[in-house]
Amino acid sequence: MDQMGWLAWLIVGAIAGWLASMVMKTNRQQGLLIDIVVGIVGAFIGGFLFNQFGTSGVTGFNIWSIFVAFTGAVVLLALIRLFSGRRLLSR
């Protein structure tokens, strides 16, 4: 969190989580708080994956970081769907 402040992490997480929920069709089942959590966890997953391929992960408050977090969030939601065997975050 040294390059980005906590507010930037929340904003990037919210945008990435929301976009991932739209792509994975879980938007109706999750609210803003879940979007933020999915986006932040996705940023860590995406950063790890992108670093494995030799590219940078989250680099600050920019489009690339949102893309990395979005990619990781999609992976996270897909893994949850795969291992839960049902729709995500059902109420």
CYANA upper distance limits for C-alpha pairs under 8 A (distance plus 0.5 A):
  1 MET  CA      5 GLY  CA      6.76
  1 MET  CA      6 TRP  CA      7.75
  3 GLN  CA     59 THR  CA      7.71
  3 GLN  CA     60 GLY  CA      6.31
  4 MET  CA      8 ALA  CA      6.38
  4 MET  CA      9 TRP  CA      7.07
  4 MET  CA     60 GLY  CA      5.97
  4 MET  CA     61 PHE  CA      7.16
  5 GLY  CA      9 TRP  CA      6.92
  6 TRP  CA     10 LEU  CA      6.76
  7 LEU  CA     11 ILE  CA      6.76
  8 ALA  CA     12 VAL  CA      6.51
  8 ALA  CA     61 PHE  CA      6.73
  9 TRP  CA     13 GLY  CA      6.30
  9 TRP  CA     40 ILE  CA      7.33
 10 LEU  CA     14 ALA  CA      6.45
 10 LEU  CA     36 ILE  CA      6.73
 10 LEU  CA     40 ILE  CA      7.89
 11 ILE  CA     15 ILE  CA      6.70
 11 ILE  CA     36 ILE  CA      8.24
 12 VAL  CA     16 ALA  CA      6.47
 12 VAL  CA     39 GLY  CA      7.55
 12 VAL  CA     40 ILE  CA      7.99
 12 VAL  CA     61 PHE  CA      7.64
 12 VAL  CA     65 SER  CA      8.00
 12 VAL  CA     66 ILE  CA      6.23
 12 VAL  CA     69 ALA  CA      8.00
 13 GLY  CA     17 GLY  CA      6.20
 13 GLY  CA     35 ASP  CA      7.49
 13 GLY  CA     36 ILE  CA      5.06
 13 GLY  CA     37 VAL  CA      7.22
 13 GLY  CA     38 VAL  CA      7.51
 13 GLY  CA     39 GLY  CA      4.29
 13 GLY  CA     40 ILE  CA      5.11
 13 GLY  CA     42 GLY  CA      8.37
 13 GLY  CA     43 ALA  CA      7.87
 13 GLY  CA     66 ILE  CA      8.27
 13 GLY  CA     69 ALA  CA      7.57
 14 ALA  CA     18 TRP  CA      6.40
 14 ALA  CA     32 LEU  CA      7.42
 14 ALA  CA     33 LEU  CA      8.47
 14 ALA  CA     35 ASP  CA      5.92
 14 ALA  CA     36 ILE  CA      4.67
 14 ALA  CA     37 VAL  CA      8.27
 14 ALA  CA     39 GLY  CA      6.46
 14 ALA  CA     40 ILE  CA      8.43
 15 ILE  CA     19 LEU  CA      6.63
 15 ILE  CA     35 ASP  CA      8.33
 15 ILE  CA     36 ILE  CA      8.16
 15 ILE  CA     39 GLY  CA      7.73
 15 ILE  CA     66 ILE  CA      7.67
 15 ILE  CA     70 PHE  CA      8.49
 16 ALA  CA     20 ALA  CA      6.55
 16 ALA  CA     35 ASP  CA      8.17
 16 ALA  CA     36 ILE  CA      8.33
 16 ALA  CA     38 VAL  CA      8.50
 16 ALA  CA     39 GLY  CA      5.45
 16 ALA  CA     42 GLY  CA      8.41
 16 ALA  CA     66 ILE  CA      6.21
 16 ALA  CA     67 PHE  CA      7.75
 16 ALA  CA     69 ALA  CA      6.16
 16 ALA  CA     70 PHE  CA      4.83
 16 ALA  CA     73 ALA  CA      7.39
 17 GLY  CA     21 SER  CA      6.53
 17 GLY  CA     34 ILE  CA      8.25
 17 GLY  CA     35 ASP  CA      4.75
 17 GLY  CA     36 ILE  CA      6.25
 17 GLY  CA     37 VAL  CA      7.89
 17 GLY  CA     38 VAL  CA      5.73
 17 GLY  CA     39 GLY  CA      4.48
 17 GLY  CA     40 ILE  CA      8.21
 17 GLY  CA     42 GLY  CA      8.19
 17 GLY  CA     69 ALA  CA      8.38
 17 GLY  CA     70 PHE  CA      6.97
 17 GLY  CA     73 ALA  CA      6.62
 18 TRP  CA     22 MET  CA      6.76
 18 TRP  CA     27 ASN  CA      7.58
 18 TRP  CA     32 LEU  CA      8.25
 18 TRP  CA     35 ASP  CA      5.86
 18 TRP  CA     36 ILE  CA      8.27
 18 TRP  CA     39 GLY  CA      8.14
 19 LEU  CA     23 VAL  CA      6.83
 19 LEU  CA     70 PHE  CA      7.26
 20 ALA  CA     24 MET  CA      6.49
 20 ALA  CA     39 GLY  CA      8.48
 20 ALA  CA     70 PHE  CA      6.30
 20 ALA  CA     71 THR  CA      8.16
 20 ALA  CA     73 ALA  CA      6.39
 20 ALA  CA     74 VAL  CA      5.67
 20 ALA  CA     77 LEU  CA      8.30
 21 SER  CA     25 LYS  CA      6.11
 21 SER  CA     26 THR  CA      5.34
 21 SER  CA     27 ASN  CA      5.27
 21 SER  CA     30 GLN  CA      8.40
 21 SER  CA     35 ASP  CA      7.85
 21 SER  CA     74 VAL  CA      8.16
 21 SER  CA     77 LEU  CA      8.36
 22 MET  CA     26 THR  CA      6.92
 22 MET  CA     27 ASN  CA      5.93
 23 VAL  CA     74 VAL  CA      8.18
 24 MET  CA     74 VAL  CA      7.45
 24 MET  CA     77 LEU  CA      7.64
 24 MET  CA     78 ALA  CA      8.07
 26 THR  CA     30 GLN  CA      7.01
 26 THR  CA     87 ARG  CA      8.44
 26 THR  CA     88 LEU  CA      6.99
 26 THR  CA     89 LEU  CA      8.37
 27 ASN  CA     31 GLY  CA      7.96
 29 GLN  CA     88 LEU  CA      7.86
 29 GLN  CA     89 LEU  CA      6.61
 29 GLN  CA     90 SER  CA      6.56
 29 GLN  CA     91 ARG  CA      7.80
 30 GLN  CA     34 ILE  CA      6.24
 30 GLN  CA     35 ASP  CA      7.21
 30 GLN  CA     89 LEU  CA      7.24
 31 GLY  CA     35 ASP  CA      6.70
 32 LEU  CA     36 ILE  CA      6.69
 33 LEU  CA     37 VAL  CA      6.80
 34 ILE  CA     38 VAL  CA      6.45
 35 ASP  CA     39 GLY  CA      6.47
 36 ILE  CA     40 ILE  CA      6.61
 37 VAL  CA     41 VAL  CA      6.57
 38 VAL  CA     42 GLY  CA      6.23
 38 VAL  CA     73 ALA  CA      6.25
 38 VAL  CA     76 LEU  CA      7.93
 38 VAL  CA     77 LEU  CA      8.36
 39 GLY  CA     43 ALA  CA      6.57
 39 GLY  CA     69 ALA  CA      6.39
 39 GLY  CA     70 PHE  CA      7.10
 39 GLY  CA     72 GLY  CA      8.23
 39 GLY  CA     73 ALA  CA      5.98
 40 ILE  CA     44 PHE  CA      7.21
 40 ILE  CA     69 ALA  CA      7.43
 40 ILE  CA     73 ALA  CA      8.46
 41 VAL  CA     45 ILE  CA      6.85
 41 VAL  CA     69 ALA  CA      8.41
 41 VAL  CA     72 GLY  CA      8.06
 41 VAL  CA     73 ALA  CA      7.45
 41 VAL  CA     76 LEU  CA      8.41
 42 GLY  CA     46 GLY  CA      6.24
 42 GLY  CA     68 VAL  CA      8.39
 42 GLY  CA     69 ALA  CA      5.44
 42 GLY  CA     70 PHE  CA      7.03
 42 GLY  CA     71 THR  CA      7.53
 42 GLY  CA     72 GLY  CA      4.44
 42 GLY  CA     73 ALA  CA      4.34
 42 GLY  CA     74 VAL  CA      7.91
 42 GLY  CA     75 VAL  CA      8.00
 42 GLY  CA     76 LEU  CA      6.84
 43 ALA  CA     47 GLY  CA      6.31
 43 ALA  CA     57 GLY  CA      8.44
 43 ALA  CA     58 VAL  CA      7.25
 43 ALA  CA     65 SER  CA      8.17
 43 ALA  CA     66 ILE  CA      8.46
 43 ALA  CA     68 VAL  CA      6.66
 43 ALA  CA     69 ALA  CA      4.20
 43 ALA  CA     70 PHE  CA      7.67
 43 ALA  CA     71 THR  CA      8.49
 43 ALA  CA     72 GLY  CA      6.27
 43 ALA  CA     73 ALA  CA      7.51
 44 PHE  CA     48 PHE  CA      6.65
 44 PHE  CA     69 ALA  CA      7.76
 44 PHE  CA     72 GLY  CA      7.69
 45 ILE  CA     49 LEU  CA      6.70
 45 ILE  CA     69 ALA  CA      8.11
 45 ILE  CA     72 GLY  CA      5.41
 45 ILE  CA     73 ALA  CA      8.04
 45 ILE  CA     75 VAL  CA      8.43
 45 ILE  CA     76 LEU  CA      8.18
 46 GLY  CA     50 PHE  CA      6.44
 46 GLY  CA     57 GLY  CA      7.20
 46 GLY  CA     68 VAL  CA      5.60
 46 GLY  CA     69 ALA  CA      6.03
 46 GLY  CA     70 PHE  CA      8.12
 46 GLY  CA     71 THR  CA      6.33
 46 GLY  CA     72 GLY  CA      4.38
 46 GLY  CA     73 ALA  CA      7.95
 47 GLY  CA     51 ASN  CA      6.50
 47 GLY  CA     56 SER  CA      7.63
 47 GLY  CA     57 GLY  CA      4.44
 47 GLY  CA     58 VAL  CA      6.34
 47 GLY  CA     68 VAL  CA      6.90
 47 GLY  CA     69 ALA  CA      7.88
 47 GLY  CA     72 GLY  CA      8.05
 48 PHE  CA     52 GLN  CA      6.83
 48 PHE  CA     57 GLY  CA      7.52
 49 LEU  CA     53 PHE  CA      7.25
 49 LEU  CA     72 GLY  CA      8.34
 50 PHE  CA     54 GLY  CA      6.99
 50 PHE  CA     55 THR  CA      5.86
 50 PHE  CA     56 SER  CA      6.67
 50 PHE  CA     57 GLY  CA      6.11
 50 PHE  CA     68 VAL  CA      8.00
 51 ASN  CA     55 THR  CA      5.73
 51 ASN  CA     56 SER  CA      6.20
 51 ASN  CA     57 GLY  CA      6.60
 57 GLY  CA     65 SER  CA      7.28
 57 GLY  CA     68 VAL  CA      6.73
 58 VAL  CA     64 TRP  CA      7.66
 58 VAL  CA     65 SER  CA      4.92
 58 VAL  CA     66 ILE  CA      8.25
 58 VAL  CA     68 VAL  CA      6.85
 58 VAL  CA     69 ALA  CA      7.80
 59 THR  CA     64 TRP  CA      7.96
 59 THR  CA     65 SER  CA      6.36
 60 GLY  CA     65 SER  CA      6.80
 61 PHE  CA     65 SER  CA      7.00
 61 PHE  CA     66 ILE  CA      8.30
 62 ASN  CA     66 ILE  CA      7.04
 63 ILE  CA     67 PHE  CA      6.68
 64 TRP  CA     68 VAL  CA      6.69
 65 SER  CA     69 ALA  CA      6.56
 66 ILE  CA     70 PHE  CA      6.37
 67 PHE  CA     71 THR  CA      6.58
 68 VAL  CA     72 GLY  CA      6.77
 69 ALA  CA     73 ALA  CA      6.49
 70 PHE  CA     74 VAL  CA      6.67
 71 THR  CA     75 VAL  CA      6.86
 72 GLY  CA     76 LEU  CA      6.61
 73 ALA  CA     77 LEU  CA      6.63
 74 VAL  CA     78 ALA  CA      6.55
 75 VAL  CA     79 LEU  CA      6.61
 76 LEU  CA     80 ILE  CA      6.71
 77 LEU  CA     81 ARG  CA      6.63
 77 LEU  CA     88 LEU  CA      8.04
 78 ALA  CA     82 LEU  CA      6.54
 79 LEU  CA     83 PHE  CA      6.59
 80 ILE  CA     84 SER  CA      6.28
 80 ILE  CA     88 LEU  CA      7.40
 81 ARG  CA     85 GLY  CA      6.41
 81 ARG  CA     86 ARG  CA      6.71
 81 ARG  CA     87 ARG  CA      6.83
 81 ARG  CA     88 LEU  CA      6.31
 82 LEU  CA     86 ARG  CA      8.44
 84 SER  CA     88 LEU  CA      8.16
